Structure formats: structure tokens, C-alpha cells
Amino acid sequence: MIYPLALATILALSTGWCWGHATARTRHIPTHQEQHMSDRLTVDTITSDQLDALIAERDDAREQLHLVSGMRQRNLDAAAVAIQRAEQAEAERDGAYRERAQLIAWLAALHPDHAVLAPALDIDDEDGWHLLFLTVAGRQLSWHIAPRDVELFQHVQRVDPADPRAQWDGHTTAEKYQRIAALSRR
């Protein structure tokens, strides 16, 4: 533990002040504080052992500061690596979603009379999301389309979310892909 007196001494020594410096001034301490400062070390009362102890405390404090700085730098480096990995994962995910959107846009082009695009009302945190509804062989398939991918669906008819063709039939993602698998086997 670094004591207040040691900290003051360390500060004084680290800023260039030295014991017995010709320009050192005596600080006046009001009488009511003198009783609290009786253990105060001064130039006249400090021993070599006490000075050595204070210097050792200062050196320990510097070492602790160095260790903390090193830990801080390692944490900053680890955080930078984590951010870089997250950004890379996000870019890979966005690339996969873009590829998926291109395939879905192509699928919609194969069934132009059975595909509609409507604003997605179920996503509140970001504007511009849409839902593609595609009916193939009497079965509905639907996908959320990110705002950055909507441009791929210029060929798909835009409808209001209240349009009967844009009403979700309750299928799950697993059911959607089961329907696609069944259509693929035809």
C-alpha cells in the first residue's frame, strides 16, 4: 500500500525537487493542523533509512504503474483483435446474406406471377426491411430481405403489407426448407 506521505515524496522526487534544494520553501502549517502532522518527515528529521524506504516505495509504485500500463495495453490489444474478428465475421455474414438474397431474387424471377415484396412490419429496430412472399405449387415460402439487398428485387411486384398475398401462413423456417426440398425432388 502506498501511504500519502510516500506518494507526496514520490511526486516531489519525480518532478525534480530534491532534498535541500536551494529554492525549497518551508510551508506554513496552521496550528490546528500541526498535531496531525507530527509524524511528518522533513529535511531536518528524515533519516537515511526512511529516505531509502520512501525511494523503495516510489520504485514499487513505478513498477506497479508499469505493470498496470502493460496490462492495459494487453487488454487494448485483445480488444482490438476481438473487434477485428467481429468485423470480419460480420462481413462474412453479410456476404452470405447477400448471396442468399441473390438466389432468392433469382427464384422470384422464375415465378414472377407468384412473388410479392412487402415492407416487414415485424422488424422495429431498422427501417427498410422487406418480406418476400413466394408461392410455389400452392405452398408459401417467405424470407426477410435486408435494406441493403432490396435493390436486387426490382423485378418483384411491391405490395402493401395488408395485401392477401403478403400474409404469412405461419410456416417455420424448418417447414420452409422442407417445402423447398419437396419441390426439388419433383
VONU-854671 format. One record per residue: x, y, z of N, C-alpha, C in turn; residue number from 1; residue in one letter. Coordinates in steps of 0.05 Angstrom, whole numbers, padded with zeros to 5 digits. Layout:
((X Y Z) (X Y Z) (X Y Z) NUM "A")
...
//
This chain:
((00017 -00024 00000) (00000 00000 00000) (00018 00025 00000) 1 "M")
((00011 00044 -00015) (00026 00069 -00017) (00014 00089 00002) 2 "I")
((00029 00099 00021) (00020 00118 00041) (00020 00146 00029) 3 "Y")
((00002 00164 00039) (00001 00191 00028) (00028 00205 00028) 4 "P")
((00043 00202 00050) (00069 00215 00052) (00088 00204 00031) 5 "L")
((00087 00178 00027) (00104 00166 00007) (00097 00176 -00021) 6 "A")
((00071 00178 -00025) (00061 00187 -00051) (00070 00216 -00056) 7 "L")
((00069 00233 -00035) (00078 00261 -00038) (00108 00262 -00043) 8 "A")
((00123 00245 -00030) (00152 00244 -00034) (00158 00235 -00062) 9 "T")
((00144 00214 -00071) (00149 00204 -00098) (00143 00226 -00118) 10 "I")
((00121 00240 -00114) (00114 00261 -00133) (00136 00283 -00133) 11 "L")
((00145 00290 -00109) (00165 00311 -00107) (00191 00302 -00120) 12 "A")
((00199 00277 -00116) (00224 00267 -00128) (00221 00264 -00158) 13 "L")
((00198 00255 -00167) (00195 00251 -00196) (00192 00277 -00211) 14 "S")
((00185 00299 -00198) (00183 00324 -00213) (00209 00340 -00211) 15 "T")
((00230 00330 -00199) (00255 00343 -00199) (00262 00357 -00173) 16 "G")
((00244 00357 -00154) (00250 00370 -00128) (00269 00352 -00112) 17 "W")
((00289 00363 -00100) (00307 00347 -00085) (00311 00358 -00057) 18 "C")
((00319 00341 -00038) (00323 00349 -00010) (00345 00370 -00009) 19 "W")
((00339 00391 00005) (00359 00412 00009) (00363 00430 -00014) 20 "G")
((00345 00429 -00033) (00347 00446 -00057) (00347 00476 -00048) 21 "H")
((00363 00492 -00060) (00366 00519 -00051) (00341 00535 -00053) 22 "A")
((00323 00528 -00071) (00298 00543 -00074) (00275 00531 -00059) 23 "T")
((00280 00510 -00044) (00258 00498 -00029) (00248 00517 -00008) 24 "A")
((00222 00518 -00004) (00210 00536 00015) (00197 00520 00037) 25 "R")
((00196 00531 00060) (00183 00519 00083) (00153 00526 00081) 26 "T")
((00136 00507 00084) (00108 00512 00082) (00097 00517 00110) 27 "R")
((00081 00538 00113) (00070 00544 00139) (00045 00526 00143) 28 "H")
((00045 00513 00166) (00022 00496 00173) (00008 00509 00196) 29 "I")
((-00018 00514 00193) (-00033 00527 00215) (-00033 00509 00239) 30 "P")
((-00035 00522 00263) (-00033 00508 00289) (-00052 00485 00291) 31 "T")
((-00077 00487 00283) (-00096 00466 00286) (-00089 00441 00270) 32 "H")
((-00071 00443 00250) (-00062 00420 00235) (-00036 00409 00244) 33 "Q")
((-00022 00423 00260) (00005 00414 00269) (00004 00388 00284) 34 "E")
((-00017 00384 00300) (-00019 00359 00315) (-00022 00335 00296) 35 "Q")
((-00035 00338 00273) (-00039 00316 00254) (-00014 00311 00238) 36 "H")
((00004 00329 00237) (00028 00326 00221) (00053 00320 00237) 37 "M")
((00049 00311 00262) (00073 00306 00279) (00091 00284 00268) 38 "S")
((00079 00265 00252) (00095 00243 00241) (00107 00251 00213) 39 "D")
((00104 00275 00206) (00113 00285 00180) (00144 00285 00179) 40 "R")
((00155 00275 00157) (00183 00275 00153) (00191 00301 00140) 41 "L")
((00212 00313 00149) (00222 00338 00138) (00251 00334 00131) 42 "T")
((00263 00353 00117) (00291 00352 00110) (00308 00349 00136) 43 "V")
((00299 00362 00157) (00315 00362 00182) (00312 00337 00198) 44 "D")
((00289 00322 00193) (00284 00299 00211) (00286 00272 00197) 45 "T")
((00287 00271 00171) (00288 00245 00157) (00315 00232 00159) 46 "I")
((00314 00206 00163) (00339 00191 00165) (00344 00178 00138) 47 "T")
((00368 00168 00135) (00375 00154 00110) (00358 00129 00106) 48 "S")
((00352 00115 00128) (00335 00091 00125) (00307 00099 00117) 49 "D")
((00296 00120 00128) (00269 00129 00120) (00269 00138 00091) 50 "Q")
((00290 00152 00083) (00292 00161 00055) (00294 00137 00036) 51 "L")
((00311 00117 00044) (00313 00093 00028) (00286 00079 00026) 52 "D")
((00271 00078 00048) (00244 00065 00048) (00225 00080 00029) 53 "A")
((00227 00107 00030) (00209 00123 00012) (00217 00118 -00017) 54 "L")
((00242 00117 -00022) (00251 00112 -00050) (00243 00085 -00059) 55 "I")
((00245 00065 -00041) (00236 00038 -00048) (00206 00037 -00054) 56 "A")
((00190 00052 -00037) (00162 00054 -00042) (00156 00067 -00069) 57 "E")
((00172 00088 -00076) (00169 00101 -00102) (00175 00082 -00124) 58 "R")
((00196 00067 -00121) (00204 00047 -00142) (00182 00026 -00145) 59 "D")
((00171 00016 -00122) (00149 -00003 -00124) (00125 00009 -00138) 60 "D")
((00119 00034 -00132) (00096 00047 -00145) (00101 00049 -00175) 61 "A")
((00125 00056 -00183) (00132 00058 -00211) (00129 00030 -00225) 62 "R")
((00138 00009 -00211) (00136 -00018 -00222) (00106 -00026 -00224) 63 "E")
((00090 -00019 -00204) (00062 -00026 -00205) (00049 -00010 -00228) 64 "Q")
((00056 00015 -00231) (00045 00031 -00253) (00053 00019 -00280) 65 "L")
((00078 00010 -00282) (00087 -00003 -00307) (00071 -00029 -00312) 66 "H")
((00067 -00045 -00291) (00052 -00069 -00295) (00023 -00063 -00304) 67 "L")
((00011 -00044 -00291) (-00017 -00036 -00298) (-00018 -00026 -00326) 68 "V")
((00002 -00010 -00334) (00003 00000 -00361) (00006 -00023 -00381) 69 "S")
((00022 -00042 -00374) (00026 -00066 -00392) (00000 -00082 -00394) 70 "G")
((-00014 -00085 -00371) (-00039 -00099 -00371) (-00060 -00084 -00388) 71 "M")
((-00060 -00058 -00385) (-00079 -00041 -00400) (-00073 -00044 -00430) 72 "R")
((-00048 -00043 -00438) (-00041 -00046 -00466) (-00049 -00074 -00477) 73 "Q")
((-00044 -00095 -00461) (-00052 -00122 -00470) (-00082 -00123 -00473) 74 "R")
((-00097 -00110 -00454) (-00126 -00110 -00457) (-00135 -00095 -00481) 75 "N")
((-00122 -00072 -00487) (-00128 -00057 -00511) (-00122 -00073 -00536) 76 "L")
((-00100 -00087 -00536) (-00092 -00103 -00559) (-00113 -00126 -00563) 77 "D")
((-00121 -00139 -00541) (-00140 -00160 -00543) (-00167 -00150 -00552) 78 "A")
((-00175 -00126 -00543) (-00200 -00114 -00552) (-00199 -00108 -00582) 79 "A")
((-00176 -00098 -00591) (-00173 -00091 -00620) (-00175 -00117 -00636) 80 "A")
((-00163 -00138 -00627) (-00165 -00164 -00642) (-00194 -00173 -00642) 81 "V")
((-00208 -00171 -00619) (-00236 -00180 -00618) (-00253 -00163 -00636) 82 "A")
((-00249 -00137 -00637) (-00264 -00120 -00655) (-00259 -00128 -00684) 83 "I")
((-00234 -00132 -00691) (-00227 -00140 -00718) (-00240 -00167 -00726) 84 "Q")
((-00240 -00186 -00707) (-00253 -00212 -00713) (-00283 -00208 -00716) 85 "R")
((-00295 -00191 -00699) (-00324 -00187 -00701) (-00331 -00173 -00728) 86 "A")
((-00315 -00154 -00736) (-00319 -00141 -00762) (-00316 -00160 -00785) 87 "E")
((-00297 -00178 -00783) (-00292 -00198 -00804) (-00316 -00217 -00805) 88 "Q")
((-00325 -00226 -00782) (-00348 -00244 -00781) (-00373 -00231 -00792) 89 "A")
((-00377 -00205 -00785) (-00400 -00190 -00795) (-00399 -00188 -00826) 90 "E")
((-00375 -00182 -00836) (-00372 -00180 -00865) (-00377 -00207 -00879) 91 "A")
((-00368 -00229 -00867) (-00373 -00255 -00878) (-00403 -00262 -00877) 92 "E")
((-00416 -00255 -00854) (-00445 -00259 -00852) (-00460 -00243 -00872) 93 "R")
((-00453 -00217 -00875) (-00466 -00200 -00894) (-00462 -00211 -00923) 94 "D")
((-00438 -00221 -00928) (-00433 -00233 -00955) (-00451 -00257 -00960) 95 "G")
((-00454 -00274 -00939) (-00471 -00298 -00942) (-00500 -00289 -00946) 96 "A")
((-00509 -00269 -00931) (-00537 -00259 -00935) (-00541 -00247 -00962) 97 "Y")
((-00521 -00233 -00972) (-00523 -00222 -00999) (-00525 -00244 -01020) 98 "R")
((-00509 -00265 -01017) (-00510 -00287 -01035) (-00538 -00300 -01034) 99 "E")
((-00548 -00304 -01010) (-00575 -00316 -01006) (-00595 -00298 -01020) 100 "R")
((-00593 -00271 -01016) (-00613 -00253 -01028) (-00612 -00255 -01059) 101 "A")
((-00588 -00258 -01070) (-00586 -00261 -01099) (-00600 -00287 -01109) 102 "Q")
((-00597 -00308 -01094) (-00610 -00333 -01102) (-00640 -00331 -01099) 103 "L")
((-00649 -00318 -01078) (-00678 -00314 -01074) (-00690 -00296 -01096) 104 "I")
((-00674 -00275 -01103) (-00683 -00257 -01125) (-00686 -00273 -01151) 105 "A")
((-00667 -00291 -01156) (-00669 -00308 -01180) (-00693 -00326 -01178) 106 "W")
((-00698 -00338 -01155) (-00721 -00355 -01151) (-00747 -00340 -01156) 107 "L")
((-00748 -00315 -01147) (-00772 -00299 -01151) (-00775 -00292 -01181) 108 "A")
((-00753 -00289 -01195) (-00754 -00284 -01224) (-00765 -00308 -01239) 109 "A")
((-00761 -00332 -01228) (-00771 -00357 -01241) (-00801 -00359 -01238) 110 "L")
((-00812 -00345 -01217) (-00841 -00346 -01211) (-00852 -00318 -01208) 111 "H")
((-00851 -00302 -01230) (-00858 -00274 -01227) (-00887 -00269 -01220) 112 "P")
((-00905 -00287 -01227) (-00934 -00283 -01221) (-00940 -00292 -01192) 113 "D")
((-00921 -00304 -01178) (-00927 -00314 -01152) (-00908 -00303 -01130) 114 "H")
((-00895 -00280 -01137) (-00877 -00268 -01118) (-00885 -00239 -01113) 115 "A")
((-00885 -00231 -01087) (-00891 -00204 -01079) (-00871 -00196 -01057) 116 "V")
((-00866 -00170 -01056) (-00848 -00158 -01036) (-00864 -00138 -01020) 117 "L")
((-00864 -00140 -00994) (-00878 -00122 -00976) (-00860 -00112 -00954) 118 "A")
((-00865 -00088 -00944) (-00850 -00078 -00921) (-00854 -00098 -00897) 119 "P")
((-00832 -00103 -00883) (-00833 -00121 -00860) (-00841 -00105 -00835) 120 "A")
((-00864 -00111 -00825) (-00874 -00096 -00801) (-00864 -00109 -00775) 121 "L")
((-00852 -00132 -00777) (-00843 -00146 -00752) (-00815 -00138 -00744) 122 "D")
((-00802 -00120 -00758) (-00775 -00111 -00750) (-00777 -00081 -00744) 123 "I")
((-00774 -00075 -00718) (-00777 -00048 -00708) (-00751 -00032 -00706) 124 "D")
((-00729 -00045 -00704) (-00704 -00031 -00698) (-00689 -00020 -00722) 125 "D")
((-00698 -00026 -00746) (-00685 -00016 -00770) (-00705 -00013 -00793) 126 "E")
((-00706 00010 -00805) (-00724 00015 -00827) (-00714 00002 -00852) 127 "D")
((-00732 -00004 -00871) (-00724 -00013 -00897) (-00725 -00043 -00902) 128 "G")
((-00731 -00059 -00881) (-00733 -00088 -00884) (-00758 -00095 -00899) 129 "W")
((-00757 -00116 -00915) (-00780 -00125 -00931) (-00782 -00155 -00927) 130 "H")
((-00805 -00165 -00935) (-00811 -00194 -00936) (-00817 -00201 -00964) 131 "L")
((-00804 -00222 -00974) (-00811 -00233 -01000) (-00829 -00257 -00995) 132 "L")
((-00852 -00257 -01007) (-00870 -00279 -01006) (-00871 -00292 -01034) 133 "F")
((-00866 -00318 -01034) (-00865 -00333 -01059) (-00883 -00357 -01056) 134 "L")
((-00902 -00361 -01074) (-00919 -00384 -01073) (-00912 -00402 -01096) 135 "T")
((-00904 -00427 -01089) (-00896 -00446 -01110) (-00911 -00472 -01104) 136 "V")
((-00925 -00482 -01124) (-00941 -00507 -01122) (-00960 -00505 -01099) 137 "A")
((-00971 -00481 -01095) (-00992 -00477 -01075) (-00981 -00475 -01046) 138 "G")
((-00954 -00474 -01043) (-00942 -00472 -01016) (-00927 -00446 -01014) 139 "R")
((-00930 -00433 -00991) (-00917 -00407 -00988) (-00888 -00410 -00977) 140 "Q")
((-00871 -00394 -00988) (-00843 -00391 -00978) (-00839 -00361 -00973) 141 "L")
((-00825 -00354 -00952) (-00820 -00326 -00946) (-00792 -00322 -00934) 142 "S")
((-00781 -00298 -00940) (-00755 -00290 -00930) (-00755 -00261 -00923) 143 "W")
((-00741 -00254 -00901) (-00735 -00226 -00895) (-00713 -00217 -00914) 144 "H")
((-00716 -00193 -00924) (-00697 -00181 -00943) (-00686 -00156 -00929) 145 "I")
((-00659 -00156 -00925) (-00646 -00133 -00913) (-00648 -00108 -00931) 146 "A")
((-00648 -00084 -00918) (-00649 -00060 -00934) (-00628 -00058 -00956) 147 "P")
((-00604 -00068 -00950) (-00582 -00066 -00970) (-00587 -00084 -00994) 148 "R")
((-00605 -00104 -00991) (-00610 -00124 -01012) (-00636 -00119 -01028) 149 "D")
((-00652 -00100 -01019) (-00678 -00095 -01032) (-00674 -00089 -01062) 150 "V")
((-00653 -00075 -01069) (-00647 -00068 -01097) (-00647 -00092 -01116) 151 "E")
((-00641 -00116 -01105) (-00640 -00140 -01121) (-00667 -00149 -01130) 152 "L")
((-00688 -00137 -01118) (-00715 -00147 -01123) (-00732 -00126 -01139) 153 "F")
((-00719 -00111 -01157) (-00733 -00091 -01173) (-00754 -00104 -01191) 154 "Q")
((-00750 -00129 -01198) (-00768 -00143 -01216) (-00792 -00155 -01201) 155 "H")
((-00793 -00153 -01175) (-00815 -00165 -01159) (-00836 -00143 -01153) 156 "V")
((-00861 -00151 -01156) (-00883 -00133 -01150) (-00884 -00124 -01121) 157 "Q")
((-00885 -00098 -01116) (-00887 -00087 -01089) (-00916 -00086 -01082) 158 "R")
((-00922 -00095 -01057) (-00950 -00094 -01047) (-00950 -00083 -01018) 159 "V")
((-00973 -00075 -01010) (-00978 -00066 -00983) (-00977 -00090 -00964) 160 "D")
((-00969 -00086 -00939) (-00968 -00109 -00920) (-00996 -00122 -00916) 161 "P")
((-01017 -00107 -00922) (-01044 -00117 -00918) (-01053 -00134 -00942) 162 "A")
((-01038 -00134 -00964) (-01045 -00149 -00988) (-01048 -00179 -00980) 163 "D")
((-01069 -00192 -00990) (-01073 -00221 -00983) (-01049 -00238 -00991) 164 "P")
((-01034 -00231 -01012) (-01011 -00247 -01020) (-00987 -00243 -01001) 165 "R")
((-00988 -00223 -00983) (-00966 -00218 -00965) (-00974 -00225 -00936) 166 "A")
((-00992 -00245 -00934) (-01000 -00255 -00908) (-00985 -00281 -00902) 167 "Q")
((-00970 -00281 -00881) (-00954 -00304 -00874) (-00972 -00327 -00865) 168 "W")
((-00967 -00351 -00875) (-00985 -00374 -00869) (-00976 -00388 -00844) 169 "D")
((-00956 -00378 -00829) (-00948 -00390 -00804) (-00926 -00411 -00806) 170 "G")
((-00915 -00415 -00830) (-00894 -00435 -00833) (-00869 -00427 -00817) 171 "H")
((-00855 -00447 -00807) (-00830 -00442 -00794) (-00807 -00443 -00815) 172 "T")
((-00783 -00436 -00806) (-00760 -00437 -00824) (-00756 -00466 -00832) 173 "T")
((-00758 -00484 -00813) (-00754 -00513 -00820) (-00774 -00522 -00840) 174 "A")
((-00799 -00514 -00836) (-00821 -00522 -00855) (-00815 -00510 -00883) 175 "E")
((-00806 -00485 -00883) (-00800 -00472 -00909) (-00779 -00489 -00925) 176 "K")
((-00758 -00498 -00911) (-00738 -00513 -00925) (-00746 -00542 -00930) 177 "Y")
((-00765 -00552 -00915) (-00777 -00578 -00922) (-00793 -00575 -00948) 178 "Q")
((-00808 -00553 -00950) (-00823 -00548 -00975) (-00805 -00546 -00999) 179 "R")
((-00783 -00532 -00995) (-00763 -00529 -01017) (-00752 -00556 -01025) 180 "I")
((-00745 -00572 -01005) (-00734 -00599 -01010) (-00755 -00616 -01026) 181 "A")
((-00780 -00614 -01018) (-00801 -00629 -01032) (-00803 -00619 -01061) 182 "A")
((-00802 -00593 -01066) (-00803 -00582 -01093) (-00779 -00591 -01109) 183 "L")
((-00756 -00594 -01096) (-00731 -00602 -01110) (-00732 -00630 -01120) 184 "S")
((-00747 -00647 -01105) (-00749 -00675 -01113) (-00769 -00680 -01135) 185 "R")
((-00784 -00660 -01143) (-00804 -00664 -01165) (-00792 -00668 -01191) 186 "R")
//
